[in-house]
Amino acid sequence: MGFTVITTIQGPCPSVQDMVGRGLAHGHGTIVVGDRKTPRADWPQGVEFLGIDAQRQMAFGIAAQLPENHYARKNLGYLQAMARKADFVFDTDDDNAPLATWAPRQAALQARHCAQAGWVNAYRWFTGAHVWPRGLPLDHAGANLPVPPLAPARAVTAPIQQGLANGSPDVDAVWRLVMDREITFDDAPSVSLAPGTWCPFNSQSTWWFPQAFPLMYLPSFVSFRMTDIWRSFVAQRCLWALGHELVFHGPEMFQDRNPHNLMRDFEQEVPGYLGNERFRQVLEALELPPGPEQTGGNLLRCYEALVKADLVPQRELPLVESWIADVAAATGAGP
C-alpha cells in the first residue's frame, strides 16, 4: 500500500480532497501532517491526520527536535508512511490537485537518458517556454542555452521520480516576479539523469520508493525555500551511490498556488542563488561507499561535509542522526 504525504495549515481544501479521493480509488492512503496553525477539522475518509499533539506522542526521536510552524515537520509524515509499510510515498502539497492522468507509478520504467555533466534544466525537455525549476542556478537558466541532447529510451529503475505540475509549476521568485504565467507541460517521455548531471527537484509531485526512503529527510535549519531543494541535491548524490538515477516525467498535477509574498520568497531563496553551485561542488567531491546498506551513513556524510563548508549549520546534524535511527526503526532495518 502506498501513501500520499501532505503538510498543511489549512483544513481539507478541494485539492487535498481530490488527492485523497484519487488515492482511495487506487487503494492507497493519505497522511496529512498538521502544525500549530492547522485548524481543527473533519478530515475525509482515507486520511490519517497527524496534529501537533499526536506528533509529540510519536515514538520517533526526531519528533521532539523538529521546530514547530515549519515545513520540515513533514518528516514525521514520511516516517509514519514507512511505519505503515508503504510501497511508495507520493510527496505533494496542499495546493496541488491530480490531473485525470494521475495514477500510481512503478520504480521500473522506460526513460530517455541525459549524460551531460553539470547543471541541466529538465523543464526544457517538456516545454518550449522559458521556465526553469526552483533551485537551478540563474546562470544556467538562460533562454538561449542549448537543450541537452538525450539518448533513446531504455529500461531503468528509479527510486526517485519528479513529476511536473501544470498551472503554477515549481519555479523561483525571480521567474514569478518577472515572467509569471500559467504553464502547461508536454506529456513527453520520461528522462533519467546520469551521475554527474544535476537538476533540482522539489516536494510538489515526487515519487519515492523504499530504497530511497532514507533520502526524504527535509533539513530544519536552512531557509524555508531551500529545504526541499537542498534535500534534492543530497538525495541525488546519495542516489548515485545506490547505482540509480533521478527521473523527471510529464505532468500529473495542477497547482493553484496558495498566496505568497514573492519578495519574501526571494529573500528566502537568496542562500540558494548564492550557494547552490558551491553546494553541488561539495557534494560532488565526496567519495561515498556504494550499496543500500550505506545510504544512512552516506546521508550523514553529506550533511557533515555541508556543515564543514558552512552551508548548513551544525545544529542540523543531531536531527540527521535521529532521522537515520528513526528510519531504521520504522522500516525494520535497525539492529
N, C-alpha and C positions, 0 to 999 in steps of 0.2 A: 504493500500500500504506500502511495506517495502522499506528500503533504505540500500544500502551498503555505508559505510563511509570509505574513504581513505585519508591519507595525503601524499603529495609528494613534492619533489623539482625537479622533472623531468616533461617532457611533457607526453603525453598519450602513455606510453610504451606498448608493446604487452600484458603483463599480465593484466594491467588495462583495455585495450580494450577487452580482453577475459572476464573479470569480468563484464564489462558494458554490453556486448552483452548477457551474461547469465542472467543478471538481467532483461534486456528488454524482453527476451524470457519468463520470468516468471511474467512480468507485474510490476516490481518494478524499482526504480531509483537508481542513484549513486550520492553521494555528494563527491566531491574532494576538499580537503582543501589545498590550497597553502600556501607558506610562502615567505619571502623576496627573497629567492634564486630561486623560481619556475619561469621558463621562460614563456614568452607569447606563447600561443599555441592554435590551434583549437581543442577543445575537441569534442569527438563524441556525436551523439545524445544519449540522456539518461543521460547526465552528467550535474549536476549543479555545476559549478566551483566557488569556493569562493576564489578569490585572496585576497592579503593582503589589498588592498584598499577597496574592498567590505566588508571585515571583520570589518574594522574600522567603517563602516557605520551601522553595525548591531545593533539592538535595545536591545542588551544584555549587562548588566552591566559588565560582565566579559571580554567583548571584548577589553576594554581599559586597562585591568590589565594583560592579558596574555603576557608573554615575546615573542618577535619575534625570528625567527630561532629556534623554539622549538617544539617538538612533541606534547606538551600539547595544541597547537592551534587546535588540533583535537577536543577538547571540543566544539568548535563552530560548527563543522560538526554535532556532536551529537545533539546540541540544535536546529540546523536547521532541522534535521530529525524529532525531536519532534514537532517543529512548523508546519511541513508538515503533522502532524498527523500520524506518522509512526506506523504501526502494529508491526514492529520489526526493529532492526538495526543489520546489519551484519558488524562486525568490522574486517577490514583486512588491509594489507599493499600493497604497490605498486609493490613488487616483488613476490607476490603470485597470482597464476592463478588457476581457479577452475578445479577440476577433472571432468571427464564425469559424475560422480555420484552426483555432487553438485546440490542441489535443496533447496528451502526454507523449513525450519523446522517449527515445531509446538512446543509450550511450553509444551504440554502434550505428553508424550512418555512412553515407557517401558524401564526400566533400571535395571541392576543388582545393588546390594547395598553393599557399604563398610561402616562398622561401627567401624573400627579400629581407636582409638583416636590417635591424634598427626599427624606427617608428614607421607604422603604416596607418592610414585612415581607412578602417574597414567599411565605413559608410559608403565609400566611393564605389564599392562593388555592388551596391544595392540602390544607388540613385545617381543621377547626373547633377543634382542640386549641390550647391556649395554649402556643405554642412559637415561638421566633424564631431566626434564624441567628446564629452567632458573628460578632461584629463590628458588629451593629446596636446603636446607642446605646441604653442602657437606658431612657431617657425616651421612646423610640419603640417599646417592647416591651410596653406595657400591654395587658391583655386587653380593655379597654373601648374601645380606639381603633377607629375605623371601618375597615372593609376598603376600600381604594381601589377605585373603580369601574374597569371595563375596557370598552374598545371591542371590537366584534366582531372575530373573527379576520381577518387579512389576510396576504398573502404578504410575507415578509421574508427577507433574507439575514443570518444571524447567525454571524460567525466565532468567537464565544464563546458556549457554551451550558452552563448549570449544571443538572445533574440532581440530583434529591433522592435521599436514601438512607433506606430504611426501617430499622426496628430501633433503632439508636442514631445518629440523624442528627447533623449538624454543628451543635452548639449551644455556648454558652459555659458556663463553670464555674458561674456564678450559677444558670442553669437546672438544671444537673445536681445541684448541692448542695441545691436547694430542691424541685424537681419531677421529678426523673429518672424516666423510664419509657419503655417502648417506644412508638414512633410508627409508624403506617402511613399514608403519604400517599395521597391520592386520585390516580388516574391521570387528572387533569384536563388540558384542552388547555393548550398552552404559552402563556407570557406574555412579551412584549417590553417593555422599559423605555425610555421616551423619554429623550433627552438632558435632564439635569437631574433625573432620577429615580434615586435611589441605593439600592442594596441590596448588602451584602457577598456575595461568593461565595468558594468555598474550593477546595481541591485534592482533594476526596473523590470527585467524579464530574463531571468537567468536560471538555467537548469544545472543542478548539482547532483552527481551520482556518488554512491558510497565511497569510492576510492578517494574522492576529493573532499569529503565532508570535513576533515581537519582543516582545510584551507578556507572555510567560510568565515573565519574569525574577523570581525569588524573591530578595528582599534578604537579605543575610547578617548585617547588624549591627543588626537590630531584634529585638525579643522573638520567641522561637520561636513563640509562639501567635499572633503578629500577622503573620508573614512572608507567608503566603498571603492574609490578609485585606487588608493594606495593598497588596499586589500587585493585588488585585482593584479597589481604588479607583483606582489609577494606570491600570490596564487600561481601566476604564470611561471615564475621562476621555479617554484616547487613542482609544478606540473611537468616540467621538462625532466626533472629527476625521476619522475614516475614513468618516463618513456611515452608521455602523451602530449597532445597539442590542444590549444584552445580553439574552439569553433565558434564562428558567427553564422547565424542563419536569418532568414527572412522574417518579416513582421508577423507577430501573432497577438499583439496587444495594441490598444489605443489609449493614449494618455490624454486626459482632460486635466491639465496640470492645476494642482492647488495653487492659491495665490502666493506669490513670492515677492520679497523686496529684492530686486535684481542688483542693486548696488551693495546690499548686504551679502548676497550670493557672491558677487565679485570679490568683495573683501575676504570672504572665507575661502575663495579659490586662489588667492594670491600665493599662499605657500606652494600650491601646485604649479602655477605659472612659472615660479622661480625655482622650484625644486624637483619637478618631475624627471628632468634629464639626469640630474645627479642621483635620484632615486634609482633610475634604471642602471646607471653605471655601477653603483654599489652592489646591486643585486646580481648583475651580470658577471661581476668579478668574483663572486662567491664560488667556491667548489663545494657542491652538495653531494653527499653519497647517494647512490641510486637505490630504488626499491621502495615499496609501500610501507615497510616497517620503519623507514627513515623519515616519513612525512612529518610527524610531530616534531622530531628533532630538527628537521630542515626549516620548519616554520620558525622555531625559536632561533635558529642560526641567522635567519634573515632579519628578524627583529633586533637581535643583538648587534648585527652589522649596521643596521639603520640607526640604532641608538648611538653607537660609536661614531657614526658620521654626523650626529646632531640633527638628524632628520625626524626622529621620533624621540620623545622624552623617555628617560629612564623608568619612570613610573608605569610605563606600558608593560614592562617585562613580567611583573608578577601576575598580571591578568593573562598574558600569553601562556605562562606556565600553568595557571589554573585551568585555562581553556583546554590545554593538551590533556591534563588529567581528567577533566570532565568529559571530553570526547571519548577517551578510553573507557571510562565508566559507562557512558551512555550506549556505546556500541558493543560493549562486552569485550573490548580488545585489551583491557588492562590486565595486570597480573592477578 
